[in-house]
Amino acid sequence: MTTNQWWRSAVIYQVYPRSFKSSGGPVGDLRGITEKLDYIASVGVDAVWLSPFFRSPQNDHGYDVSDYRDVDPLFGTLADAEAMIARANELGLKIIVDLVPNHTSNEHPWFQEALHAAPGSPARERYWFRDGRGESGELPPTDWESVFGGPAWTRVDDGQWYLHLFDTSQPDLNWENPEVREEFESILRFWLDRGVAGFRVDVAHGLMKDPALPDWRHQWAMVTGQEENDIPPAPMWDRDAVHEIYRSWRPILDEYGAMMCAEAWVIDDARRSLYVRGDEFHQCFNFSFLASPWTAEDLRSTIRRSYEVNRKVGAPTTWVLSNHDVVRIASRLGLEQTGKGPNGIYAHDPQPDLELGVKRARAAHLLMLALPGSAYLYNGEELGLPEHTALPDSARQDPTFFRTTGLEAGRDGCRIPLPWASTEPGAGFSPDGQTWLPQPEGWAEYAVDRQDDDPESYLNFMRAALANRSRFAMAEATIHDESSEGVLDYRVGDVRVITCFDDEAPVPQGWRVLLSSSPVTDTIGPDTTVWLTSGR
């Protein structure tokens, strides 16, 4: 593995800036992140991916960008970003920033120009402005629905409509337009010149729409990647034309020795592997793994298929269990249905079994970190944080909650400000204890200071897993599957990895336990993963 291929085996830690650490006030910021980079390094990761901190009205918490070349004052300044990158480099951490190319904010200068321009003008051609249907254009141009709920079109004062596959404040860009392409190539260089090591690309599967804008009455569950069977391809998602964009970006990344990771929610693993062909992305999140039910059969099939399709294109597999869009893994695996799970959990919904969820989450983490390839951790995942399932509606801020009129609780529950100090107000998140979302009761129990010196804590369990992953070079090893019914059994280089689900299994003769997610004697119990060495 050469220096510029670090991404093939890296563990990357996702920071959600507003929820990580505040240097003052209720919202996390770049100075707070810089203050805690030593902590991130102590976990044992290789890089940090930051969700957007660019200038934004924050209607979707930074995924509605009004200026891609500046830092929102909520998070600090461009100088703060440069100081953060410099400090990370001192610690041997690489910085990855979030790029949002599918849409801008409606406060972006381009969109404001388009609103004041005439239909058919060059300013409007950067977006998807179209006339409506009906006698006087009173109906949307298509029947498309927003991922966040409701129609995907909004009408402007002169009668035309604009497309937004997400919130009304996030108008979709027209990637057929050369100006759009030139602008984003310039944005890539702007941040690469400031020392970032790469980009996570938001909604990477959504940039190219069918220019004919056909109706498509079917539902697309973006987060599960599942849809109805026997229906035509979606005219707005995962179109083949999107790949030429990333082929045009790759030489820029190669010039800087940088990487990019795709957020591509697609129908199947084979479609996802197209994004990591040799001249496109370096990584693509394996959402099939994230959404897999907690069964030996489902996970084995997902792991096998993932390696199968990625080997065909010479790419590593990028494992992930949590992020800022899904219910936290420690709660998700405590639900009766253990797949991707709901989009948020209300207090009146069936509640997770937290003891079971945490036990399974530890087992899932040990399984994931054993698998060759790269892996992502979401901030707080290393602390075993659960979902906040008792948020009052008055505190919710996720646009999915509002656009679905409360049918979905939304993603606020996985975005609660992190607990740092168990005896301080707000669990030490900010100097004065303020938090932009209320922390749940008992949050201080998960605080870093409480876990730091506890050898049995989730934090130190994860540190041990990452240290041994590195020690045995598991991320670059060859994997062999020796699984049997109800039990996953892999040889990963010199380490044997066994995960039990409903049943027990004996510790194999001649092998000793290196690390386990739950206590092990001569028997490996249910919902447990162990790493074993032969002692040779």
C-alpha positions as CSV (number, residue, x, y, z in Angstrom):
1,M,0.0,0.0,0.0
2,T,1.6,3.3,-1.1
3,T,1.1,6.6,0.8
4,N,-1.5,7.9,-1.6
5,Q,-3.7,4.8,-1.1
6,W,-4.2,5.3,2.7
7,W,-8.0,5.4,2.0
8,R,-8.1,1.7,1.1
9,S,-7.8,0.7,4.7
10,A,-8.4,3.8,6.8
11,V,-10.8,4.2,9.7
12,I,-12.5,7.6,9.3
13,Y,-14.3,9.5,12.1
14,Q,-17.3,11.6,11.2
15,V,-17.7,14.8,13.0
16,Y,-21.1,16.5,12.9
17,P,-19.8,20.0,13.7
18,R,-22.8,21.5,15.5
19,S,-23.0,18.5,17.9
20,F,-19.3,17.7,18.5
21,K,-17.9,20.4,20.8
22,S,-18.6,24.1,21.4
23,S,-16.0,26.7,22.3
24,G,-18.9,29.0,23.3
25,G,-22.6,29.0,22.8
26,P,-25.1,26.2,22.2
27,V,-23.7,25.1,18.8
28,G,-20.5,23.2,18.2
29,D,-17.8,25.0,16.2
30,L,-14.4,24.6,14.5
31,R,-12.5,25.7,17.5
32,G,-14.3,23.1,19.6
33,I,-13.3,20.5,17.0
34,T,-9.7,21.6,17.0
35,E,-9.7,21.5,20.9
36,K,-10.7,17.8,20.7
37,L,-8.5,16.6,17.8
38,D,-6.2,15.0,20.4
39,Y,-9.1,12.9,21.7
40,I,-10.0,11.8,18.1
41,A,-6.4,10.8,17.6
42,S,-6.5,8.8,20.8
43,V,-9.4,6.7,19.5
44,G,-7.0,5.4,16.9
45,V,-8.5,6.6,13.6
46,D,-6.7,7.8,10.5
47,A,-8.9,10.7,9.3
48,V,-11.7,13.0,10.2
49,W,-14.7,13.7,7.9
50,L,-16.6,16.9,8.8
51,S,-20.2,17.4,7.8
52,P,-20.7,20.9,6.1
53,F,-19.4,23.9,7.9
54,F,-19.8,26.3,4.9
55,R,-21.8,29.5,4.9
56,S,-25.5,28.5,5.1
57,P,-28.9,29.6,6.4
58,Q,-28.9,26.2,8.2
59,N,-32.3,25.1,7.0
60,D,-30.9,21.6,6.7
61,H,-28.0,22.1,9.1
62,G,-25.4,23.0,6.5
63,Y,-26.5,20.8,3.7
64,D,-28.0,24.0,2.1
65,V,-24.9,25.9,1.1
66,S,-24.9,29.6,0.2
67,D,-21.1,29.9,-0.2
68,Y,-18.9,26.9,-0.7
69,R,-15.7,28.9,-0.2
70,D,-16.4,30.4,3.3
71,V,-17.1,29.2,6.8
72,D,-20.5,30.0,8.3
73,P,-20.0,32.4,11.3
74,L,-21.9,29.9,13.4
75,F,-18.9,27.6,13.2
76,G,-16.1,30.2,13.0
77,T,-13.9,31.6,10.2
78,L,-11.8,30.4,7.3
79,A,-8.8,31.0,9.5
80,D,-10.3,28.6,12.1
81,A,-10.7,26.0,9.4
82,E,-7.1,26.4,8.3
83,A,-5.9,26.2,11.9
84,M,-8.0,23.0,12.4
85,I,-6.5,21.4,9.3
86,A,-3.0,22.3,10.4
87,R,-3.5,20.9,13.9
88,A,-4.9,17.7,12.4
89,N,-1.9,17.3,10.2
90,E,0.4,17.7,13.3
91,L,-1.5,14.8,14.9
92,G,-1.3,12.6,11.8
93,L,-5.0,13.0,11.0
94,K,-6.3,13.8,7.5
95,I,-9.3,16.1,7.1
96,I,-12.1,15.3,4.7
97,V,-14.8,17.9,4.0
98,D,-18.3,17.4,2.9
99,L,-19.2,18.5,-0.7
100,V,-22.8,19.2,-1.5
101,P,-23.1,19.3,-5.3
102,N,-26.7,18.2,-5.9
103,H,-28.2,21.4,-4.7
104,T,-27.4,24.8,-3.2
105,S,-29.2,26.9,-0.7
106,N,-32.0,29.1,-2.0
107,E,-29.9,32.0,-0.6
108,H,-27.0,31.1,-2.9
109,P,-26.2,34.1,-5.2
110,W,-26.9,32.0,-8.2
111,F,-30.4,31.1,-7.1
112,Q,-31.2,34.7,-6.0
113,E,-30.1,35.8,-9.5
114,A,-32.3,33.1,-11.0
115,L,-35.3,34.3,-9.1
116,H,-34.9,37.8,-10.5
117,A,-34.2,36.6,-14.0
118,A,-36.7,35.8,-16.7
119,P,-37.8,32.3,-17.6
120,G,-35.3,30.7,-20.0
121,S,-32.5,33.0,-18.9
122,P,-28.9,31.7,-18.4
123,A,-29.3,32.2,-14.6
124,R,-32.3,29.9,-14.5
125,E,-30.5,27.3,-16.6
126,R,-28.1,26.6,-13.7
127,Y,-31.1,25.1,-11.9
128,W,-34.3,23.1,-13.0
129,F,-36.9,25.8,-13.7
130,R,-39.8,24.6,-15.7
131,D,-43.4,25.7,-16.6
132,G,-46.2,23.9,-14.8
133,R,-48.9,21.8,-16.1
134,G,-52.6,22.4,-16.2
135,E,-54.6,25.2,-17.8
136,S,-52.5,28.0,-16.3
137,G,-49.5,26.1,-15.1
138,E,-50.9,25.6,-11.7
139,L,-49.7,22.0,-11.4
140,P,-46.1,20.9,-10.9
141,P,-44.1,19.9,-14.0
142,T,-43.8,16.2,-12.8
143,D,-45.3,14.0,-10.0
144,W,-41.9,13.7,-8.3
145,E,-41.8,13.7,-4.5
146,S,-39.2,15.2,-2.2
147,V,-37.1,12.8,-0.1
148,F,-38.1,15.0,2.9
149,G,-41.8,14.6,2.1
150,G,-44.3,16.5,-0.2
151,P,-43.9,17.6,-3.8
152,A,-40.4,18.1,-5.3
153,W,-41.4,21.3,-7.0
154,T,-42.1,24.8,-5.7
155,R,-43.7,27.6,-7.7
156,V,-42.2,31.1,-7.9
157,D,-43.9,34.5,-8.4
158,D,-43.8,34.5,-12.2
159,G,-45.5,31.1,-12.4
160,Q,-42.5,28.8,-13.1
161,W,-41.6,26.0,-10.8
162,Y,-38.1,24.9,-9.6
163,L,-37.0,21.3,-8.6
164,H,-35.8,20.4,-5.1
165,L,-35.4,16.7,-4.4
166,F,-35.0,17.7,-0.7
167,D,-36.3,20.8,1.1
168,T,-37.7,23.8,-0.7
169,S,-34.7,25.7,0.5
170,Q,-32.4,23.3,-1.5
171,P,-32.9,23.9,-5.2
172,D,-31.3,21.2,-7.4
173,L,-28.5,22.3,-9.7
174,N,-28.6,21.4,-13.4
175,W,-25.4,19.4,-14.1
176,E,-26.0,19.6,-17.8
177,N,-24.9,23.2,-17.5
178,P,-21.1,23.8,-18.1
179,E,-21.1,26.7,-15.6
180,V,-22.1,24.3,-12.8
181,R,-19.3,21.9,-13.7
182,E,-16.7,24.6,-13.9
183,E,-17.7,26.0,-10.6
184,F,-17.4,22.8,-8.7
185,E,-14.0,22.0,-10.1
186,S,-12.9,25.3,-8.8
187,I,-14.5,24.6,-5.4
188,L,-12.5,21.3,-5.3
189,R,-9.3,23.1,-5.9
190,F,-10.1,25.8,-3.3
191,W,-10.3,23.3,-0.5
192,L,-7.5,21.1,-1.8
193,D,-5.2,24.1,-1.8
194,R,-6.0,24.5,1.9
195,G,-4.7,21.1,2.7
196,V,-7.8,18.8,2.9
197,A,-7.2,15.2,2.0
198,G,-10.4,14.6,0.2
199,F,-14.2,14.9,0.0
200,R,-17.3,13.0,1.0
201,V,-19.8,13.8,-1.8
202,D,-23.4,14.2,-0.7
203,V,-26.2,12.6,-2.7
204,A,-23.6,11.4,-5.3
205,H,-26.2,9.4,-7.1
206,G,-28.5,12.3,-7.7
207,L,-26.8,14.9,-9.8
208,M,-28.0,13.9,-13.3
209,K,-31.7,14.0,-14.0
210,D,-33.4,12.7,-17.1
211,P,-33.7,16.0,-19.1
212,A,-37.1,14.9,-20.4
213,L,-38.4,15.0,-16.8
214,P,-40.9,12.1,-17.2
215,D,-43.4,11.3,-14.5
216,W,-42.5,8.6,-12.1
217,R,-45.3,7.6,-9.7
218,H,-43.2,5.2,-7.7
219,Q,-41.7,5.8,-4.3
220,W,-38.0,5.7,-3.7
221,A,-36.9,4.9,-0.1
222,M,-33.5,6.7,-0.3
223,V,-32.2,5.5,3.0
224,T,-33.0,1.8,2.5
225,G,-32.2,1.6,-1.1
226,Q,-35.3,-0.5,-1.6
227,E,-38.2,0.2,-3.9
228,E,-41.1,-1.6,-5.7
229,N,-40.1,-4.4,-8.0
230,D,-40.5,-4.3,-11.8
231,I,-40.6,-0.5,-12.2
232,P,-38.7,1.7,-14.6
233,P,-35.4,3.2,-13.5
234,A,-35.8,6.4,-11.5
235,P,-35.3,9.5,-13.7
236,M,-33.6,11.4,-10.9
237,W,-31.4,8.8,-9.1
238,D,-28.4,6.8,-10.1
239,R,-28.4,7.6,-13.8
240,D,-25.5,6.3,-15.8
241,A,-24.7,9.9,-16.9
242,V,-23.6,10.8,-13.4
243,H,-20.4,8.9,-13.8
244,E,-18.8,11.2,-16.3
245,I,-18.9,14.0,-13.7
246,Y,-16.7,12.0,-11.3
247,R,-14.4,10.9,-14.1
248,S,-13.8,14.6,-14.7
249,W,-13.1,15.2,-11.0
250,R,-10.7,12.3,-10.6
251,P,-7.6,13.9,-12.3
252,I,-8.0,16.9,-10.0
253,L,-8.0,14.6,-6.9
254,D,-5.0,12.6,-8.3
255,E,-3.1,15.8,-8.9
256,Y,-3.3,16.6,-5.1
257,G,-3.0,13.0,-4.0
258,A,-6.5,13.3,-2.5
259,M,-9.5,11.0,-2.3
260,M,-13.3,11.2,-2.5
261,C,-16.1,9.0,-1.0
262,A,-19.6,8.7,-2.5
263,E,-22.8,8.8,-0.6
264,A,-24.7,6.8,-3.1
265,W,-28.0,5.1,-2.0
266,V,-28.6,2.7,-4.8
267,I,-30.7,-0.3,-5.5
268,D,-28.1,-3.0,-5.4
269,D,-24.4,-3.6,-4.7
270,A,-23.5,-4.0,-8.3
271,R,-24.8,-0.5,-9.1
272,R,-22.9,0.9,-6.1
273,S,-19.6,-0.7,-7.3
274,L,-19.8,1.4,-10.5
275,Y,-19.0,4.5,-8.4
276,V,-15.6,3.0,-7.3
277,R,-14.2,2.1,-10.7
278,G,-10.6,3.0,-11.1
279,D,-11.2,6.4,-12.6
280,E,-14.0,7.6,-10.3
281,F,-14.5,7.5,-6.5
282,H,-12.0,6.0,-4.1
283,Q,-14.6,4.9,-1.6
284,C,-18.4,4.4,-1.6
285,F,-20.4,3.8,1.7
286,N,-21.6,0.3,1.9
287,F,-25.2,1.1,3.0
288,S,-26.3,-2.5,2.4
289,F,-24.2,-3.4,5.4
290,L,-25.7,-0.6,7.5
291,A,-29.2,-1.6,6.5
292,S,-28.7,-5.4,7.0
293,P,-30.8,-7.1,9.7
294,W,-28.8,-8.6,12.6
295,T,-28.8,-12.2,11.4
296,A,-25.9,-14.5,10.2
297,E,-27.6,-15.2,6.9
298,D,-28.3,-11.5,6.0
299,L,-24.9,-10.2,7.1
300,R,-22.9,-13.1,5.5
301,S,-24.8,-12.5,2.2
302,T,-24.1,-8.8,2.4
303,I,-20.4,-9.2,3.1
304,R,-19.9,-11.8,0.4
305,R,-21.8,-9.8,-2.2
306,S,-19.9,-6.6,-1.3
307,Y,-16.5,-8.2,-1.8
308,E,-17.7,-9.9,-4.9
309,V,-18.8,-6.8,-6.8
310,N,-16.0,-4.5,-5.5
311,R,-13.3,-7.0,-6.5
312,K,-14.5,-6.8,-10.1
313,V,-13.6,-3.1,-10.2
314,G,-10.5,-3.4,-8.0
315,A,-11.9,-1.3,-5.2
316,P,-11.9,-1.7,-1.4
317,T,-15.2,-2.0,0.5
318,T,-16.1,0.9,2.8
319,W,-18.0,-0.3,5.9
320,V,-20.3,1.8,7.9
321,L,-22.9,1.3,10.7
322,S,-24.1,4.8,11.6
323,N,-24.1,8.4,10.5
324,H,-26.1,11.7,11.0
325,D,-29.0,10.4,8.9
326,V,-29.9,7.1,10.7
327,V,-30.9,5.9,14.2
328,R,-27.8,5.2,16.2
329,I,-26.6,1.7,16.0
330,A,-26.8,1.1,19.8
331,S,-30.5,1.7,19.6
332,R,-31.2,0.4,16.2
333,L,-30.0,-3.1,17.1
334,G,-32.2,-3.0,20.2
335,L,-35.4,-2.8,18.1
336,E,-37.5,-5.8,17.1
337,Q,-36.7,-5.1,13.5
338,T,-33.0,-4.7,13.1
339,G,-32.5,-3.5,9.6
340,K,-32.0,0.2,8.7
341,G,-34.8,1.1,11.1
342,P,-37.2,4.0,11.2
343,N,-36.4,7.6,10.4
344,G,-36.3,8.6,14.1
345,I,-38.0,7.3,17.2
346,Y,-40.8,9.0,19.2
347,A,-41.4,8.5,22.9
348,H,-44.7,6.8,22.0
349,D,-43.0,4.4,19.5
350,P,-41.8,0.9,20.5
351,Q,-38.6,1.6,22.5
352,P,-35.3,-0.1,21.9
353,D,-34.0,-2.6,24.3
354,L,-30.8,-0.7,25.2
355,E,-29.0,-3.5,27.0
356,L,-29.5,-5.8,24.0
357,G,-28.8,-3.0,21.5
358,V,-25.5,-2.1,23.1
359,K,-24.4,-5.8,23.3
360,R,-25.2,-6.2,19.6
361,A,-23.6,-2.9,18.7
362,R,-20.3,-4.0,20.3
363,A,-20.5,-7.2,18.4
364,A,-21.3,-5.4,15.1
365,H,-18.4,-3.0,15.6
366,L,-15.9,-5.8,16.2
367,L,-17.2,-7.6,13.1
368,M,-17.0,-4.4,11.0
369,L,-13.5,-3.5,12.2
370,A,-12.3,-6.9,11.4
371,L,-13.3,-6.8,7.7
372,P,-10.7,-5.8,5.2
373,G,-11.3,-2.4,3.7
374,S,-12.0,1.0,5.1
375,A,-14.5,1.9,7.9
376,Y,-16.4,5.0,9.1
377,L,-17.4,5.8,12.7
378,Y,-19.9,8.5,13.5
379,N,-19.1,10.8,16.4
380,G,-20.3,9.3,19.7
381,E,-20.4,5.8,18.2
382,E,-17.2,5.0,20.0
383,L,-19.0,5.9,23.3
384,G,-21.9,3.6,22.6
385,L,-24.3,6.6,22.6
386,P,-28.0,5.6,22.1
387,E,-30.7,7.5,20.1
388,H,-32.6,10.3,22.0
389,T,-36.1,8.9,21.8
390,A,-37.8,11.4,24.1
391,L,-37.2,14.7,22.3
392,P,-40.2,17.1,22.7
393,D,-41.6,18.2,19.3
394,S,-40.9,21.8,20.2
395,A,-37.2,21.0,20.2
396,R,-37.1,19.3,16.8
397,Q,-35.3,21.0,13.9
398,D,-35.0,18.4,11.2
399,P,-36.9,19.5,8.0
400,T,-38.1,15.9,7.5
401,F,-40.2,16.3,10.7
402,F,-41.9,19.4,9.4
403,R,-42.3,18.4,5.7
404,T,-43.9,15.0,6.8
405,T,-46.1,16.9,9.3
406,G,-44.7,14.7,12.1
407,L,-45.2,11.4,10.4
408,E,-41.5,10.9,10.7
409,A,-39.7,11.9,13.9
410,G,-36.6,12.8,11.8
411,R,-32.9,12.7,12.5
412,D,-32.5,15.0,15.5
413,G,-32.3,12.0,17.8
414,C,-28.9,10.9,16.5
415,R,-27.5,14.5,16.5
416,I,-27.6,15.3,20.2
417,P,-24.6,17.3,21.4
418,L,-21.9,14.9,22.7
419,P,-21.1,14.4,26.4
420,W,-17.6,15.2,27.5
421,A,-17.5,15.9,31.2
422,S,-20.0,14.0,33.5
423,T,-20.1,16.6,36.3
424,E,-20.4,19.8,34.2
425,P,-23.6,21.4,32.9
426,G,-24.6,20.1,29.5
427,A,-22.1,17.3,30.1
428,G,-19.3,19.7,29.2
429,F,-20.4,20.2,25.6
430,S,-20.1,24.0,25.9
431,P,-18.4,26.3,28.4
432,D,-21.8,27.4,29.9
433,G,-23.6,24.1,29.4
434,Q,-25.8,25.3,26.5
435,T,-26.8,22.7,23.9
436,W,-28.7,23.4,20.6
437,L,-30.7,20.2,21.2
438,P,-31.6,19.0,24.7
439,Q,-29.6,16.1,25.9
440,P,-31.5,13.1,27.3
441,E,-31.6,12.2,31.0
442,G,-28.6,10.1,32.0
443,W,-26.4,11.5,29.1
444,A,-23.5,12.2,31.5
445,E,-23.2,8.5,32.1
446,Y,-21.7,8.2,28.6
447,A,-19.3,11.1,29.0
448,V,-15.7,10.8,27.8
449,D,-14.2,11.6,31.2
450,R,-16.2,8.7,32.8
451,Q,-15.2,6.2,30.1
452,D,-11.6,7.3,29.7
453,D,-10.2,5.4,32.8
454,D,-12.7,2.6,32.8
455,P,-11.1,-0.5,31.1
456,E,-14.5,-2.0,30.5
457,S,-16.0,1.1,28.8
458,Y,-17.2,1.2,25.2
459,L,-14.6,3.8,24.4
460,N,-11.7,1.6,25.6
461,F,-13.2,-1.4,23.8
462,M,-13.2,0.6,20.6
463,R,-9.6,1.8,21.2
464,A,-8.5,-1.8,21.7
465,A,-10.3,-2.9,18.5
466,L,-8.6,-0.2,16.5
467,A,-5.2,-0.9,18.0
468,N,-5.4,-4.6,17.2
469,R,-6.8,-4.0,13.7
470,S,-3.7,-2.0,13.1
471,R,-1.3,-4.4,14.9
472,F,-2.5,-7.4,12.8
473,A,-2.9,-5.4,9.6
474,M,-6.5,-6.7,9.3
475,A,-7.6,-4.0,7.0
476,E,-5.2,-5.1,4.2
477,A,-5.4,-8.9,4.9
478,T,-7.0,-11.6,2.8
479,I,-10.4,-12.8,4.1
480,H,-11.6,-16.4,4.0
481,D,-15.1,-17.4,4.9
482,E,-15.6,-20.6,7.0
483,S,-19.0,-19.7,8.3
484,S,-21.7,-22.2,9.3
485,E,-25.4,-21.9,9.9
486,G,-26.1,-19.2,12.5
487,V,-22.4,-18.3,13.0
488,L,-20.1,-16.1,11.0
489,D,-16.5,-17.4,11.0
490,Y,-13.8,-15.6,9.0
491,R,-10.1,-15.9,8.8
492,V,-8.7,-12.4,8.4
493,G,-5.0,-12.8,7.9
494,D,-3.7,-14.3,11.2
495,V,-6.9,-13.5,13.1
496,R,-10.0,-15.6,13.3
497,V,-13.3,-13.7,13.7
498,I,-16.4,-15.4,15.0
499,T,-19.8,-13.7,15.4
500,C,-22.6,-15.6,17.1
501,F,-26.2,-14.5,16.8
502,D,-29.0,-16.5,18.4
503,D,-26.9,-19.6,19.3
504,E,-23.7,-20.3,21.1
505,A,-20.4,-21.7,19.7
506,P,-17.4,-23.2,21.4
507,V,-14.1,-21.4,21.3
508,P,-12.1,-23.4,18.7
509,Q,-9.3,-25.6,20.0
510,G,-5.9,-24.1,19.5
511,W,-7.2,-20.5,19.4
512,R,-7.0,-18.0,22.2
513,V,-9.3,-14.9,22.6
514,L,-7.6,-11.7,21.6
515,L,-10.6,-9.4,22.0
516,S,-14.3,-10.0,22.6
517,S,-17.4,-7.8,22.5
518,S,-18.9,-9.7,25.5
519,P,-17.3,-11.9,28.2
520,V,-16.2,-15.3,26.8
521,T,-15.3,-18.5,28.6
522,D,-15.1,-21.8,26.7
523,T,-18.2,-20.7,24.9
524,I,-19.0,-17.7,22.7
525,G,-22.5,-16.6,23.6
526,P,-25.3,-15.0,21.5
527,D,-24.8,-11.5,20.1
528,T,-21.1,-11.7,20.5
529,T,-18.0,-11.3,18.3
530,V,-14.6,-12.5,19.2
531,W,-11.2,-12.1,17.6
532,L,-8.9,-15.1,18.1
533,T,-5.2,-15.8,17.5
534,S,-3.6,-19.2,17.2
535,G,-0.7,-18.1,19.4
536,R,1.8,-18.7,16.6
